[in-house]
Amino acid sequence: MVVLSVPAEVTVILLDIEGTTTPIAFVKDILFPYIEENVKEYLQTHWEEEECQQDVSLLRKQAEEDAHLDGAVPIPAASGNGVDDLQQMIQAVVDNVCWQMSLDRKTTALKQLQGHMWRAAFTAGRMKAEFFADVVPAVRKWREAGMKVYIYSSGSVEAQKLLFGHSTEGDILELVDGHFDTKIGRKVESESYRKIADSIGCSTNNILFLTDVTRGSLTPGLEYSIAISARCSLDLLVSSNPPTSALLSSWNYRHTPPRPANFSIFLFL
C-alpha cells in the first residue's frame, strides 16, 4: 500500500480521462474504432445539418493548416457538380479523419466531430462509458472532503460530458464541477494550467493533476502537483521533479480524510 499525502494547499483535483479514469482499452478498442467504422455513414446521414457542416468546415481549415505535413489529406470545397462531387468530398473528410487518427492527433476539429458522433451513439444507447472501479468512490470522497473535481482531457468537453453522463455507473455528471479540453491549451503547456486556474478562480498550486501521461506532462516551472496514475505502466514513469509528482496504481480508500488540509489517498500496488 502506498499513501500519497496531498499538499495542504490543494483544493482542486484535476482528472485526465484515458488511462486515468477510464481504461485505455475502452478508448482504443471501442471509442476510436467506432469513429473509423461509422464516420462515412454519419456524414452521409447528417451532411445537410448545420452542425455537420460546421464540423466539416473546421476539418477543412485544419487540413489547410496541415498541407505541409507528409501524407496530409486535403478536403476540397464543394464545386456544385452534383452527387459525385458530394461523395468525393465525403470520402475526403473520411480519409482526413482516418489520417489524423492514425497519427493519434488531438486537433480541435477532429475532437469536435468525434464528440458529435459519440453523442449520437451514447444517446441511442449503442455504448456506455467504462470507468475504473475505484474512480467514482474516490471522487465522492474528494467532494465530501470539500474539494472540487474537474476534468482536463484532450477529448472535447462534449465528449467528456457524454462519458460521465452515459456510463456503466449511470449518470455521474453531478460529481464533476467543470470540464476543460484542448481549447484551453495542450496538457504539456504551462499556460494551459494557468488558464484553468484562472477559470476556476484559484492558484495553480491549489491544483493536483492526476494523469497517466508520463512524458511531457511534467512541465518545468509549474506551481501545481502531478500524480501519475500508473494502472499498467509502472516502468514508464519519467520524472525530473520528484517532490511535486507521485505514482498511483489505484485510488482505493481505507479511511476518509478528516479535513482537506490532511487529505491522503490510500493506494494498493
Secondary structure, 3 states (H helix, E strand, C coil): CEEEECCCCCCEEEECCECCCECHHHHHHHHHHHHHHHHHHHHHHHCCCHHHHHHHHHHHHHHHHCCCCCCCCCCCCCCCCCHHHHHHHHHHHHHHHHHHHHCCCCCHHHHHHHHHHHHHHHHCCCCCECCCCCHHHHHHHHHHCCCEEEEECCCCHHHHHHHHHCECCECCHHHCCEEECHHHCCCCCHHHHHHHHHHHCCCHHHEEEEECCCCCCCCCCCCCEEEEECCCCHHHCCCCCHHHEEEECCCCCCCCCCCHHHCEEEECC
